[in-house]
Amino acid sequence: MGKLDGKVAVITGGGSGIGRGVARLFAGEGAAVGIFDLDAANAKAVADEIAAEGGKAAIAIGDVSKEADVEAGLKSLVSALGSDVDIMVNNAGMDTTHELDGMPTDMWDRMLNVHLRGTFLFTRAVLPGMKKKKWGRVINLSSQLAHKGAPTMTHYVAAKAGIMGFTRALAYEVARDGITVNCVNPGPINTPLLNSLPQDWLNRKKNELPIGRFGEVDEVAPVFLLLASDEGSYFIGASLNVNGGDYMI
Ligand SMILES: NC(=O)c1ccc[n+]([C@@H]2O[C@H](COP(=O)([O-])OP(=O)(O)OC[C@H]3O[C@@H](n4cnc5c(N)ncnc54)[C@H](O)[C@@H]3O)[C@@H](O)[C@H]2O)c1
């Protein structure tokens, strides 16, 4: 018996890093997993890994910030997986660095669109199905940097703080429909996104951490399983820090 037997989960950005780890963990617990990602090769590789381990997975390729991609992707995943979505993980993301002084407008817009608009579009699209089932889980990726701040990341931190606010507001709206909405705030986790940041930023960050090292995907993925499973039913609008002690609250 898996903790997610019979559930359909969609994970945006499931082709890499944290999303890949969550997709594999959920599939191992019995969920049918839909991976929505910009990167077709990576998405297919993760679906193949899941199939090789005896799980069920489907992929859809698109950009979370584009309404038409979200609608088409969701339709194809629901059709492939055979049911409306029970568990939505809004994980797709990217990062860039620039001081606010001189930040290009399109850099700001892209960051807000991928993280915040993407979370809005996917969540709005899956809610009617969850309401029909009177059960649902929405798990959003914020970041501990939304609490702590970070130089050269006003756009990223603003987007992640927005996701935290979105999580709390929506949690009120749907809790009585059997739907929980929460967010996970990872610290620095060893993924391609983290490793795309400048080396001096990474060195400084590692030195700041009480634990003295970056986290691994397997150290954060179990938090998603807790929130996704029946055991997570009393987490409403929570914001769970998994951050090596970088920000303690
Ligand atoms: N790794 C960290 O240290 C860390 C810390 C805090 C929060 N996060 C958040 O966790 C999430 C996952 O990050 P990760 O570190 O696993 O990154 P990653 O780069 O390993 O994976 C991100 C995935 O999202 C996909 N993606 C990016 N933009 C997309 C778009 N517009 N539409 C569809 N797919 C898109 C990428 O193709 C990739 O597969 C992000 O939201 C990130 O901000 C990461």
The ligand as a MOL file (V3000), in Angstrom:
LIG
                    3D

  0  0  0     0  0            999 V3000
M  V30 BEGIN CTAB
M  V30 COUNTS 44 48 0 0 0
M  V30 BEGIN ATOM
M  V30 1 N 17.2870 24.5550 -5.4080 0
M  V30 2 C 17.1250 25.4590 -4.4860 0
M  V30 3 O 18.0840 25.8070 -3.7610 0
M  V30 4 C 15.7850 26.0890 -4.2370 0
M  V30 5 C 15.6000 26.8120 -3.0490 0
M  V30 6 C 14.3640 27.3990 -2.8190 0
M  V30 7 C 13.3430 27.2510 -3.7310 0
M  V30 8 N 13.5760 26.5450 -4.8750 0 CHG=1
M  V30 9 C 12.4580 26.4420 -5.8200 0
M  V30 10 O 12.2260 25.0730 -6.1160 0
M  V30 11 C 11.6890 24.9640 -7.4350 0
M  V30 12 C 12.4480 23.9170 -8.1950 0
M  V30 13 O 13.7930 24.3360 -8.2970 0
M  V30 14 P 15.0160 23.3640 -8.6170 0
M  V30 15 O 16.1300 23.8400 -7.7870 0
M  V30 16 O 14.5840 21.9560 -8.5550 0 CHG=-1
M  V30 17 O 15.3280 23.8150 -10.1290 0
M  V30 18 P 15.7010 22.9950 -11.4480 0
M  V30 19 O 16.2980 24.0070 -12.3710 0
M  V30 20 O 16.4740 21.7650 -11.1360 0
M  V30 21 O 14.2730 22.5480 -12.0010 0
M  V30 22 C 13.3300 23.4770 -12.4330 0
M  V30 23 C 12.4770 22.8460 -13.5150 0
M  V30 24 O 11.4720 23.8020 -13.8840 0
M  V30 25 C 11.3720 23.8160 -15.2950 0
M  V30 26 N 10.8690 25.1270 -15.7140 0
M  V30 27 C 11.4840 26.3280 -15.5800 0
M  V30 28 N 10.7270 27.2990 -16.1030 0
M  V30 29 C 9.5990 26.7040 -16.5560 0
M  V30 30 C 8.4360 27.1840 -17.1950 0
M  V30 31 N 8.2810 28.4850 -17.4860 0
M  V30 32 N 7.4640 26.3060 -17.5170 0
M  V30 33 C 7.6050 24.9700 -17.2590 0
M  V30 34 N 8.7040 24.4650 -16.6640 0
M  V30 35 C 9.6870 25.3130 -16.3240 0
M  V30 36 C 12.7950 23.5630 -15.7760 0
M  V30 37 O 12.8120 23.1300 -17.1370 0
M  V30 38 C 13.2670 22.5110 -14.7910 0
M  V30 39 O 12.9450 21.2120 -15.2190 0
M  V30 40 C 11.7510 26.3790 -8.0210 0
M  V30 41 O 10.4800 26.9870 -7.9040 0
M  V30 42 C 12.7570 27.0780 -7.1610 0
M  V30 43 O 12.5910 28.4670 -7.1530 0
M  V30 44 C 14.7550 25.9570 -5.1510 0
M  V30 END ATOM
M  V30 BEGIN BOND
M  V30 1 1 1 2
M  V30 2 2 2 3
M  V30 3 1 2 4
M  V30 4 1 4 5
M  V30 5 2 4 44
M  V30 6 2 5 6
M  V30 7 1 6 7
M  V30 8 2 7 8
M  V30 9 1 8 9
M  V30 10 1 8 44
M  V30 11 1 9 10
M  V30 12 1 9 42
M  V30 13 1 10 11
M  V30 14 1 11 12
M  V30 15 1 11 40
M  V30 16 1 12 13
M  V30 17 1 13 14
M  V30 18 2 14 15
M  V30 19 1 14 16
M  V30 20 1 14 17
M  V30 21 1 17 18
M  V30 22 2 18 19
M  V30 23 1 18 20
M  V30 24 1 18 21
M  V30 25 1 21 22
M  V30 26 1 22 23
M  V30 27 1 23 24
M  V30 28 1 23 38
M  V30 29 1 24 25
M  V30 30 1 25 26
M  V30 31 1 25 36
M  V30 32 1 26 27
M  V30 33 1 26 35
M  V30 34 2 27 28
M  V30 35 1 28 29
M  V30 36 1 29 30
M  V30 37 2 29 35
M  V30 38 1 30 31
M  V30 39 2 30 32
M  V30 40 1 32 33
M  V30 41 2 33 34
M  V30 42 1 34 35
M  V30 43 1 36 37
M  V30 44 1 36 38
M  V30 45 1 38 39
M  V30 46 1 40 41
M  V30 47 1 40 42
M  V30 48 1 42 43
M  V30 END BOND
M  V30 END CTAB
M  END
